[in-house]
Amino acid sequence: MNNVINVFASQGLLRLEGSKHDKRVNRIHLTDEGDLYCHEVVTPVRGAELQAMAALEPDERRAMIAYVDKFMNALERRMGGLEA
């Protein structure tokens, strides 16, 4: 997650602001560019995802979620040995 945040910050889509009370905490704020990106890209993609999911029957949705969860668990186990 930290890598994604840093990439978006380097692209000017968000900015990090340190907490006044806790040096370990950074607040994440969308920049004007980030807000535009959210409205032009993220929101339409999220809408398409929701429409695609709605096209599936409830049993199909449950099965898909179970398979994706199984895949992600397997991927995490394999990726665990790659961390340096």
N, CA, C and O atoms as a MOPAC input file, in Angstrom:
PM7 MOZYME 1SCF
protein

 N      0.82600 1    -1.18100 1     0.00000 1
 C      0.00000 1     0.00000 1     0.00000 1
 C      0.87200 1     1.24700 1     0.00000 1
 O      0.57800 1     2.22700 1    -0.68500 1
 N      1.93800 1     1.19800 1     0.76900 1
 C      2.84700 1     2.32600 1     0.85200 1
 C      3.42500 1     2.66600 1    -0.51800 1
 O      3.57400 1     3.84000 1    -0.85700 1
 N      3.75000 1     1.64100 1    -1.30700 1
 C      4.28500 1     1.87600 1    -2.65700 1
 C      3.27000 1     2.58200 1    -3.54300 1
 O      3.62600 1     3.49000 1    -4.29400 1
 N      2.02000 1     2.17400 1    -3.46100 1
 C      0.96500 1     2.79300 1    -4.26500 1
 C      0.81600 1     4.25600 1    -3.87500 1
 O      0.69900 1     5.12200 1    -4.74200 1
 N      0.82000 1     4.53300 1    -2.59200 1
 C      0.70200 1     5.90900 1    -2.11900 1
 C      1.87200 1     6.75100 1    -2.63500 1
 O      1.67900 1     7.87100 1    -3.10700 1
 N      3.07300 1     6.20500 1    -2.54100 1
 C      4.24800 1     6.94000 1    -3.00800 1
 C      4.20900 1     7.19600 1    -4.51100 1
 O      4.61300 1     8.26600 1    -4.96500 1
 N      3.73000 1     6.23200 1    -5.28400 1
 C      3.61500 1     6.41800 1    -6.73500 1
 C      2.61200 1     7.53100 1    -7.04100 1
 O      2.89300 1     8.41900 1    -7.84500 1
 N      1.45200 1     7.48000 1    -6.40200 1
 C      0.44600 1     8.51700 1    -6.63700 1
 C      0.95400 1     9.88900 1    -6.20500 1
 O      0.66700 1    10.89600 1    -6.85300 1
 N      1.71200 1     9.92500 1    -5.10700 1
 C      2.28000 1    11.20100 1    -4.65300 1
 C      3.28500 1    11.71600 1    -5.67300 1
 O      3.31200 1    12.91100 1    -5.96700 1
 N      4.11900 1    10.82000 1    -6.22000 1
 C      5.11800 1    11.24600 1    -7.20700 1
 C      4.46900 1    11.70700 1    -8.51000 1
 O      5.05900 1    12.48500 1    -9.25900 1
 N      3.26000 1    11.23000 1    -8.77700 1
 C      2.52500 1    11.65000 1    -9.97400 1
 C      1.71500 1    12.91900 1    -9.72300 1
 O      1.06100 1    13.43300 1   -10.63100 1
 N      1.75900 1    13.41800 1    -8.50300 1
 C      1.03300 1    14.63500 1    -8.17200 1
 C     -0.45200 1    14.43400 1    -7.93800 1
 O     -1.21300 1    15.40200 1    -7.94400 1
 N     -0.88200 1    13.18300 1    -7.72900 1
 C     -2.30200 1    12.91100 1    -7.52200 1
 C     -2.71800 1    13.07100 1    -6.06400 1
 O     -3.89400 1    13.28000 1    -5.76500 1
 N     -1.75400 1    12.97400 1    -5.16600 1
 C     -2.04900 1    13.18700 1    -3.76000 1
 C     -0.83500 1    13.78600 1    -3.07400 1
 O      0.27800 1    13.76900 1    -3.59900 1
 N     -1.08300 1    14.31300 1    -1.88900 1
 C      0.00600 1    14.86100 1    -1.09300 1
 C     -0.11000 1    14.30600 1     0.31900 1
 O     -1.20400 1    14.02600 1     0.81000 1
 N      1.03300 1    14.15700 1     0.95200 1
 C      1.08300 1    13.65300 1     2.31900 1
 C      1.33300 1    14.81800 1     3.26400 1
 O      2.15000 1    15.69800 1     2.99100 1
 N      0.62800 1    14.80500 1     4.35600 1
 C      0.76800 1    15.85700 1     5.36100 1
 C      0.99700 1    15.19100 1     6.70700 1
 O      0.15900 1    14.41500 1     7.16600 1
 N      2.12100 1    15.48600 1     7.34300 1
 C      2.43700 1    14.90600 1     8.63800 1
 C      1.47700 1    15.37400 1     9.71900 1
 O      0.99600 1    16.50700 1     9.70400 1
 N      1.21600 1    14.48300 1    10.64700 1
 C      0.35400 1    14.81400 1    11.78000 1
 C      1.09600 1    15.72500 1    12.74900 1
 O      2.29000 1    15.54300 1    12.98600 1
 N      0.40400 1    16.68800 1    13.30000 1
 C      0.98700 1    17.57700 1    14.29700 1
 C      1.17200 1    16.86200 1    15.63400 1
 O      2.00000 1    17.26200 1    16.45200 1
 N      0.39200 1    15.79900 1    15.84500 1
 C      0.38700 1    15.11500 1    17.13200 1
 C      1.19700 1    13.82700 1    17.15800 1
 O      1.62100 1    13.38700 1    18.22600 1
 N      1.41700 1    13.21700 1    15.99600 1
 C      2.11200 1    11.92900 1    15.94600 1
 C      2.98300 1    11.88900 1    14.70000 1
 O      2.46700 1    11.82900 1    13.58400 1
 N      4.26900 1    11.92100 1    14.87500 1
 C      5.21500 1    11.96800 1    13.74200 1
 C      5.13200 1    10.72400 1    12.85700 1
 O      5.56900 1    10.75500 1    11.70700 1
 N      4.57900 1     9.63400 1    13.38000 1
 C      4.47200 1     8.39700 1    12.60200 1
 C      3.29900 1     8.41900 1    11.62400 1
 O      3.20200 1     7.55700 1    10.75100 1
 N      2.42100 1     9.38800 1    11.76500 1
 C      1.17900 1     9.43400 1    10.99200 1
 C      1.27300 1    10.48000 1     9.88600 1
 O      1.68500 1    11.61600 1    10.11700 1
 N      0.88700 1    10.07500 1     8.69200 1
 C      0.75400 1    10.99900 1     7.56000 1
 C     -0.69300 1    10.98400 1     7.10000 1
 O     -1.29800 1     9.92100 1     6.96000 1
 N     -1.23300 1    12.14000 1     6.87100 1
 C     -2.58200 1    12.24900 1     6.30800 1
 C     -2.43600 1    12.34100 1     4.78800 1
 O     -1.51800 1    12.97900 1     4.27300 1
 N     -3.34400 1    11.69900 1     4.09800 1
 C     -3.30500 1    11.65400 1     2.63500 1
 C     -4.41800 1    12.55300 1     2.10900 1
 O     -5.57600 1    12.42400 1     2.50800 1
 N     -4.05500 1    13.46500 1     1.21200 1
 C     -5.02000 1    14.39200 1     0.62400 1
 C     -4.91400 1    14.32600 1    -0.89500 1
 O     -3.81500 1    14.31500 1    -1.44900 1
 N     -6.05500 1    14.28400 1    -1.56100 1
 C     -6.05100 1    14.38300 1    -3.01700 1
 C     -5.66500 1    15.79600 1    -3.42700 1
 O     -6.10700 1    16.77300 1    -2.82100 1
 N     -4.84900 1    15.89400 1    -4.44800 1
 C     -4.57600 1    17.19700 1    -5.05100 1
 C     -5.71200 1    17.49400 1    -6.02400 1
 O     -6.59500 1    16.66000 1    -6.22100 1
 N     -5.69400 1    18.67400 1    -6.63000 1
 C     -6.70100 1    18.98500 1    -7.64900 1
 C     -6.60200 1    17.97600 1    -8.79900 1
 O     -7.61900 1    17.52700 1    -9.32900 1
 N     -5.36200 1    17.62400 1    -9.18000 1
 C     -5.17300 1    16.61800 1   -10.23700 1
 C     -5.72300 1    15.27000 1    -9.81000 1
 O     -6.33900 1    14.56500 1   -10.60900 1
 N     -5.50100 1    14.90800 1    -8.54600 1
 C     -6.00100 1    13.63800 1    -8.02600 1
 C     -7.51600 1    13.59200 1    -8.00700 1
 O     -8.11800 1    12.56100 1    -8.30800 1
 N     -8.12600 1    14.70500 1    -7.65500 1
 C     -9.58400 1    14.78800 1    -7.63900 1
 C    -10.14500 1    14.63100 1    -9.05700 1
 O    -11.13700 1    13.93400 1    -9.27300 1
 N     -9.49400 1    15.28900 1   -10.00900 1
 C     -9.91200 1    15.17000 1   -11.41100 1
 C     -9.76800 1    13.72900 1   -11.89400 1
 O    -10.66900 1    13.19500 1   -12.54200 1
 N     -8.63200 1    13.10000 1   -11.57800 1
 C     -8.39300 1    11.70400 1   -11.96000 1
 C     -9.47000 1    10.79400 1   -11.36600 1
 O     -9.97900 1     9.89200 1   -12.03100 1
 N     -9.79900 1    11.04800 1   -10.12000 1
 C    -10.83200 1    10.25000 1    -9.45200 1
 C    -12.16000 1    10.35300 1   -10.18500 1
 O    -12.83000 1     9.34600 1   -10.41000 1
 N    -12.54100 1    11.57400 1   -10.55800 1
 C    -13.82500 1    11.78000 1   -11.23400 1
 C    -13.82100 1    11.27400 1   -12.67800 1
 O    -14.83700 1    10.77100 1   -13.15800 1
 N    -12.69600 1    11.40100 1   -13.36900 1
 C    -12.64000 1    11.01100 1   -14.78400 1
 C    -12.32600 1     9.53800 1   -14.99100 1
 O    -12.74800 1     8.95300 1   -15.98800 1
 N    -11.59000 1     8.93000 1   -14.06300 1
 C    -11.14600 1     7.54800 1   -14.26600 1
 C    -11.71300 1     6.59600 1   -13.21500 1
 O    -12.38700 1     5.62500 1   -13.55600 1
 N    -11.44600 1     6.86600 1   -11.95600 1
 C    -11.79600 1     5.92400 1   -10.89200 1
 C    -13.30700 1     5.73600 1   -10.78100 1
 O    -13.78600 1     4.60300 1   -10.72100 1
 N    -14.05600 1     6.82400 1   -10.75200 1
 C    -15.50800 1     6.72300 1   -10.58300 1
 C    -16.16600 1     5.94300 1   -11.72800 1
 O    -16.98600 1     5.06700 1   -11.45500 1
 N    -15.84100 1     6.22400 1   -13.00400 1
 C    -16.44200 1     5.42500 1   -14.08000 1
 C    -16.04100 1     3.94300 1   -14.03600 1
 O    -16.86200 1     3.07000 1   -14.31300 1
 N    -14.78600 1     3.66300 1   -13.68900 1
 C    -14.34900 1     2.26100 1   -13.60300 1
 C    -15.10100 1     1.55100 1   -12.49000 1
 O    -15.55000 1     0.41800 1   -12.66300 1
 N    -15.24000 1     2.21600 1   -11.34400 1
 C    -15.97700 1     1.61900 1   -10.22800 1
 C    -17.43400 1     1.36800 1   -10.62500 1
 O    -18.00100 1     0.33200 1   -10.27800 1
 N    -18.03300 1     2.29700 1   -11.33900 1
 C    -19.41000 1     2.09900 1   -11.81200 1
 C    -19.51900 1     0.90700 1   -12.74400 1
 O    -20.46800 1     0.12900 1   -12.65300 1
 N    -18.54700 1     0.75800 1   -13.64500 1
 C    -18.54600 1    -0.38600 1   -14.56400 1
 C    -18.39100 1    -1.69300 1   -13.79600 1
 O    -19.03500 1    -2.68800 1   -14.12700 1
 N    -17.54400 1    -1.69600 1   -12.77500 1
 C    -17.37400 1    -2.89500 1   -11.94400 1
 C    -18.68700 1    -3.28400 1   -11.27400 1
 O    -19.06400 1    -4.45500 1   -11.26200 1
 N    -19.37100 1    -2.30200 1   -10.72300 1
 C    -20.63800 1    -2.58100 1   -10.04600 1
 C    -21.69000 1    -3.10500 1   -11.02500 1
 O    -22.44700 1    -4.01700 1   -10.69500 1
 N    -21.73600 1    -2.53100 1   -12.22300 1
 C    -22.68500 1    -3.00400 1   -13.23000 1
 C    -22.34900 1    -4.42000 1   -13.67500 1
 O    -23.24400 1    -5.24700 1   -13.85500 1
 N    -21.06300 1    -4.70100 1   -13.85200 1
 C    -20.65300 1    -6.05000 1   -14.25600 1
 C    -21.00200 1    -7.06500 1   -13.16600 1
 O    -21.47400 1    -8.16400 1   -13.45700 1
 N    -20.76400 1    -6.68300 1   -11.90700 1
 C    -21.08900 1    -7.58500 1   -10.80600 1
 C    -22.59600 1    -7.82100 1   -10.73000 1
 O    -23.03600 1    -8.93200 1   -10.43000 1
 N    -23.37700 1    -6.79800 1   -10.99600 1
 C    -24.83300 1    -6.92100 1   -10.94800 1
 C    -25.35500 1    -7.85500 1   -12.04100 1
 O    -26.44400 1    -8.41400 1   -11.91000 1
 N    -24.58700 1    -8.02600 1   -13.11200 1
 C    -25.00000 1    -8.90900 1   -14.19600 1
 C    -24.85200 1   -10.38700 1   -13.82800 1
 O    -25.38600 1   -11.25900 1   -14.51400 1
 N    -24.12700 1   -10.66100 1   -12.74600 1
 C    -23.94500 1   -12.04200 1   -12.30000 1
 C    -25.06000 1   -12.44300 1   -11.34600 1
 O    -25.59800 1   -11.62100 1   -10.60400 1
 N    -25.38800 1   -13.71100 1   -11.38600 1
 C    -26.34900 1   -14.26900 1   -10.42400 1
 C    -25.68100 1   -14.32100 1    -9.05200 1
 O    -24.45300 1   -14.37500 1    -8.97400 1
 N    -26.45700 1   -14.30500 1    -7.96800 1
 C    -25.86700 1   -14.35600 1    -6.62800 1
 C    -24.89400 1   -15.52100 1    -6.42800 1
 O    -23.83500 1   -15.34600 1    -5.82500 1
 N    -25.24400 1   -16.70100 1    -6.92700 1
 C    -24.34000 1   -17.85400 1    -6.78900 1
 C    -23.04800 1   -17.63900 1    -7.57900 1
 O    -21.97600 1   -18.05400 1    -7.13900 1
 N    -23.14600 1   -16.99800 1    -8.72900 1
 C    -21.95500 1   -16.70700 1    -9.52800 1
 C    -21.04800 1   -15.70800 1    -8.81500 1
 O    -19.82400 1   -15.83700 1    -8.83600 1
 N    -21.66500 1   -14.71500 1    -8.18700 1
 C    -20.87300 1   -13.72600 1    -7.42600 1
 C    -20.14100 1   -14.39500 1    -6.27200 1
 O    -18.95300 1   -14.15500 1    -6.05700 1
 N    -20.86200 1   -15.23900 1    -5.52600 1
 C    -20.23400 1   -15.92900 1    -4.39700 1
 C    -19.08100 1   -16.81100 1    -4.86500 1
 O    -18.02200 1   -16.83900 1    -4.23900 1
 N    -19.29000 1   -17.53200 1    -5.96700 1
 C    -18.23600 1   -18.40400 1    -6.49100 1
 C    -17.03000 1   -17.58500 1    -6.95000 1
 O    -15.88700 1   -17.94500 1    -6.66900 1
 N    -17.28500 1   -16.49700 1    -7.64800 1
 C    -16.19300 1   -15.66000 1    -8.12300 1
 C    -15.38000 1   -15.12400 1    -6.95200 1
 O    -14.15000 1   -15.15100 1    -6.98100 1
 N    -16.06000 1   -14.64100 1    -5.93100 1
 C    -15.36800 1   -14.09500 1    -4.75800 1
 C    -14.55100 1   -15.17900 1    -4.06900 1
 O    -13.42900 1   -14.92800 1    -3.63000 1
 N    -15.10400 1   -16.37500 1    -3.97100 1
 C    -14.37800 1   -17.48900 1    -3.34200 1
 C    -13.12500 1   -17.83500 1    -4.14100 1
 O    -12.06700 1   -18.06900 1    -3.55700 1
 N    -13.23300 1   -17.87200 1    -5.47400 1
 C    -12.07000 1   -18.19700 1    -6.30500 1
 C    -11.01700 1   -17.09100 1    -6.26600 1
 O     -9.82000 1   -17.37600 1    -6.22100 1
 N    -11.44900 1   -15.84700 1    -6.28100 1
 C    -10.49000 1   -14.74000 1    -6.19900 1
 C     -9.78800 1   -14.77800 1    -4.84200 1
 O     -8.57900 1   -14.55900 1    -4.76400 1
 N    -10.53100 1   -15.05200 1    -3.78400 1
 C     -9.94500 1   -15.13800 1    -2.44800 1
 C     -8.91700 1   -16.27300 1    -2.39200 1
 O     -7.83200 1   -16.10400 1    -1.83500 1
 N     -9.25600 1   -17.41200 1    -2.96100 1
 C     -8.33600 1   -18.55300 1    -2.99300 1
 C     -7.07600 1   -18.19300 1    -3.78000 1
 O     -5.96400 1   -18.51100 1    -3.35700 1
 N     -7.25100 1   -17.53200 1    -4.91600 1
 C     -6.12400 1   -17.10800 1    -5.73000 1
 C     -5.23000 1   -16.13500 1    -4.97600 1
 O     -4.00800 1   -16.28500 1    -4.97700 1
 N     -5.83100 1   -15.13700 1    -4.33300 1
 C     -5.05500 1   -14.13300 1    -3.60800 1
 C     -4.27500 1   -14.76400 1    -2.45500 1
 O     -3.13100 1   -14.38300 1    -2.20600 1
 N     -4.87400 1   -15.71700 1    -1.75500 1
 C     -4.16400 1   -16.41000 1    -0.68200 1
 C     -2.96700 1   -17.18600 1    -1.22900 1
 O     -1.88600 1   -17.16200 1    -0.64000 1
 N     -3.15900 1   -17.87000 1    -2.34800 1
 C     -2.06100 1   -18.61600 1    -2.96400 1
 C     -0.96300 1   -17.67100 1    -3.43000 1
 O      0.22100 1   -17.95800 1    -3.25600 1
 N     -1.34900 1   -16.54600 1    -4.02100 1
 C     -0.37500 1   -15.56700 1    -4.48800 1
 C      0.41500 1   -14.98400 1    -3.31800 1
 O      1.63400 1   -14.83500 1    -3.40200 1
 N     -0.27400 1   -14.65600 1    -2.23600 1
 C      0.40500 1   -14.10800 1    -1.05900 1
 C      1.41400 1   -15.10300 1    -0.49500 1
 O      2.50400 1   -14.70800 1    -0.08100 1
 N      1.06200 1   -16.40000 1    -0.47400 1
 C      2.00300 1   -17.40900 1     0.02900 1
 C      3.25300 1   -17.45100 1    -0.83400 1
 O      4.36400 1   -17.55000 1    -0.31400 1
 N      3.07700 1   -17.37600 1    -2.16000 1
 C      4.22200 1   -17.42600 1    -3.05100 1
 C      5.03500 1   -16.14200 1    -3.00700 1
 O      6.26200 1   -16.17800 1    -3.10000 1
 N      4.36500 1   -15.01900 1    -2.86900 1
 C      5.05300 1   -13.73000 1    -2.81800 1
 C      5.82100 1   -13.56100 1    -1.50300 1
 O      6.79800 1   -12.81600 1    -1.44400 1
 N      5.38400 1   -14.24400 1    -0.46700 1
 C      6.05900 1   -14.15500 1     0.81000 1
 C      7.52800 1   -14.50600 1     0.72300 1
 O      8.34200 1   -13.92200 1     1.43900 1
 N      7.89100 1   -15.45300 1    -0.14400 1
 C      9.28500 1   -15.85500 1    -0.29500 1
 C     10.07500 1   -14.89400 1    -1.15800 1
 O     11.29600 1   -15.01700 1    -1.24700 1
 N      9.40900 1   -13.92800 1    -1.80500 1
 C     10.09200 1   -12.99200 1    -2.69800 1
 C     10.49800 1   -11.69600 1    -2.02000 1
 O     11.29700 1   -10.92700 1    -2.55400 1
 N      9.93800 1   -11.45700 1    -0.83000 1
 C     10.23000 1   -10.19300 1    -0.14600 1
 C     11.67300 1   -10.16800 1     0.31300 1
 O     12.20000 1   -11.15700 1     0.82300 1
 N     12.29800 1    -9.02700 1     0.12300 1
 C     13.69800 1    -8.89800 1     0.54900 1
 C     13.85800 1    -7.80600 1     1.57000 1
 O     14.96900 1    -7.55900 1     2.04000 1

